[in-house]
Amino acid sequence: MLNNNRLPGFLKSTFWSTKLSDLDTQRDKAHIINQILAYGGIEELRWLFSTYPREDIKKSFVMHPAKVYRFPTFHFVKDILLGIADFLHTENYVVNTPRVIGQK
């Protein structure tokens, strides 16, 4: 699906803390997926789902949690966008919730 490893320029606002030229679609896949799921709009989500297989997106979301989500966004992504029925610890995803040390 991926024809090159560079991110398109329209994603710049989603990655405000990183230069797009420093990101690689394969090496930084988990970061890219979480950042777009947490902060992207419709255009960014369309790019995400056309760039990575749905199962890769789900796997990255579950296996590489990022504490970048707001509570409603986390549940929208988990329950509606990705259809994940499994319990996931919100403290691993949602900002402003305490992280439980030693728990996965």
C-alpha positions as a LaTeX table, in Angstrom:
\begin{tabular}{lrrr}
\hline
Residue & $x$ (\AA) & $y$ (\AA) & $z$ (\AA) \\
\hline
Met1 & 0.00 & 0.00 & 0.00 \\
Leu2 & 2.80 & 2.41 & 0.82 \\
Asn3 & 4.49 & 3.76 & $-2.29$ \\
Asn4 & 7.09 & 5.82 & $-0.42$ \\
Asn5 & 8.09 & 6.46 & 3.15 \\
Arg6 & 7.46 & 10.21 & 3.28 \\
Leu7 & 4.44 & 11.92 & 4.77 \\
Pro8 & 2.42 & 14.38 & 2.69 \\
Gly9 & 2.68 & 18.08 & 3.54 \\
Phe10 & $-0.95$ & 18.45 & 4.59 \\
Leu11 & $-0.16$ & 16.39 & 7.73 \\
Lys12 & 2.13 & 19.13 & 9.05 \\
Ser13 & $-0.46$ & 20.57 & 11.44 \\
Thr14 & $-1.03$ & 17.13 & 12.98 \\
Phe15 & 2.70 & 16.75 & 13.68 \\
Trp16 & 3.40 & 20.21 & 15.10 \\
Ser17 & 6.24 & 18.97 & 17.33 \\
Thr18 & 8.06 & 16.97 & 14.64 \\
Lys19 & 9.40 & 17.80 & 11.20 \\
Leu20 & 7.61 & 15.68 & 8.61 \\
Ser21 & 10.92 & 15.05 & 6.88 \\
Asp22 & 12.16 & 13.31 & 10.07 \\
Leu23 & 9.32 & 10.76 & 9.99 \\
Asp24 & 9.28 & 7.51 & 8.06 \\
Thr25 & 5.96 & 5.76 & 7.39 \\
Gln26 & 7.37 & 2.36 & 8.36 \\
Arg27 & 9.88 & 3.15 & 11.11 \\
Asp28 & 7.53 & 5.61 & 12.87 \\
Lys29 & 4.26 & 3.81 & 12.11 \\
Ala30 & 2.97 & 3.60 & 15.71 \\
His31 & 3.68 & 7.29 & 16.35 \\
Ile32 & 2.08 & 8.35 & 13.07 \\
Ile33 & $-1.01$ & 6.24 & 13.68 \\
Asn34 & $-1.56$ & 7.45 & 17.25 \\
Gln35 & $-0.90$ & 11.08 & 16.37 \\
Ile36 & $-3.40$ & 11.06 & 13.51 \\
Leu37 & $-6.02$ & 9.14 & 15.50 \\
Ala38 & $-5.68$ & 11.60 & 18.39 \\
Tyr39 & $-5.40$ & 14.89 & 16.48 \\
Gly40 & $-6.28$ & 14.34 & 12.84 \\
Gly41 & $-9.38$ & 15.47 & 11.02 \\
Ile42 & $-11.29$ & 13.76 & 8.23 \\
Glu43 & $-8.61$ & 14.34 & 5.59 \\
Glu44 & $-5.87$ & 13.00 & 7.84 \\
Leu45 & $-7.95$ & 9.95 & 8.81 \\
Arg46 & $-8.68$ & 9.22 & 5.14 \\
Trp47 & $-4.95$ & 9.33 & 4.42 \\
Leu48 & $-4.24$ & 7.06 & 7.41 \\
Phe49 & $-6.76$ & 4.39 & 6.39 \\
Ser50 & $-5.67$ & 4.51 & 2.75 \\
Thr51 & $-1.99$ & 4.24 & 3.72 \\
Tyr52 & $-2.05$ & 1.49 & 6.35 \\
Pro53 & $-4.21$ & $-1.64$ & 6.47 \\
Arg54 & $-6.96$ & $-1.40$ & 9.09 \\
Glu55 & $-5.47$ & $-4.33$ & 11.03 \\
Asp56 & $-2.09$ & $-2.54$ & 11.23 \\
Ile57 & $-3.83$ & 0.54 & 12.63 \\
Lys58 & $-5.68$ & $-1.53$ & 15.25 \\
Lys59 & $-2.53$ & $-3.44$ & 16.18 \\
Ser60 & $-0.50$ & $-0.24$ & 16.56 \\
Phe61 & $-3.23$ & 1.35 & 18.68 \\
Val62 & $-3.41$ & $-1.66$ & 21.02 \\
Met63 & 0.26 & $-2.72$ & 21.13 \\
His64 & 1.80 & 0.79 & 21.22 \\
Pro65 & $-0.46$ & 2.94 & 23.39 \\
Ala66 & 0.32 & 6.64 & 23.41 \\
Lys67 & $-0.83$ & 8.91 & 26.20 \\
Val68 & $-2.03$ & 11.61 & 23.78 \\
Tyr69 & $-5.80$ & 11.11 & 23.71 \\
Arg70 & $-8.57$ & 13.06 & 25.39 \\
Phe71 & $-11.15$ & 10.81 & 27.07 \\
Pro72 & $-13.91$ & 11.24 & 24.42 \\
Thr73 & $-11.41$ & 10.87 & 21.55 \\
Phe74 & $-9.99$ & 7.67 & 23.03 \\
His75 & $-13.43$ & 6.09 & 23.24 \\
Phe76 & $-14.42$ & 7.30 & 19.78 \\
Val77 & $-11.26$ & 5.80 & 18.27 \\
Lys78 & $-11.43$ & 2.56 & 20.27 \\
Asp79 & $-15.15$ & 1.85 & 20.10 \\
Ile80 & $-16.37$ & 3.47 & 16.90 \\
Leu81 & $-13.49$ & 4.07 & 14.53 \\
Leu82 & $-11.60$ & 0.82 & 15.21 \\
Gly83 & $-14.38$ & $-1.29$ & 16.74 \\
Ile84 & $-12.19$ & $-2.68$ & 19.53 \\
Ala85 & $-14.36$ & $-4.46$ & 22.10 \\
Asp86 & $-11.47$ & $-5.48$ & 24.35 \\
Phe87 & $-10.82$ & $-3.60$ & 27.56 \\
Leu88 & $-7.89$ & $-1.20$ & 27.26 \\
His89 & $-6.49$ & 0.72 & 30.22 \\
Thr90 & $-7.42$ & 4.37 & 29.71 \\
Glu91 & $-4.47$ & 5.49 & 31.84 \\
Asn92 & $-2.18$ & 4.28 & 29.02 \\
Tyr93 & $-3.93$ & 6.48 & 26.45 \\
Val94 & $-5.72$ & 9.41 & 28.06 \\
Val95 & $-3.84$ & 12.51 & 29.16 \\
Asn96 & $-4.57$ & 13.76 & 32.67 \\
Thr97 & $-5.13$ & 10.27 & 34.05 \\
Pro98 & $-2.51$ & 8.73 & 36.32 \\
Arg99 & $-0.42$ & 6.00 & 34.74 \\
Val100 & $-0.35$ & 2.76 & 36.70 \\
Ile101 & 3.27 & 1.76 & 37.12 \\
Gly102 & 4.05 & $-1.81$ & 36.12 \\
Gln103 & 0.71 & $-2.49$ & 34.45 \\
Lys104 & 0.28 & $-3.20$ & 30.76 \\
\hline
\end{tabular}
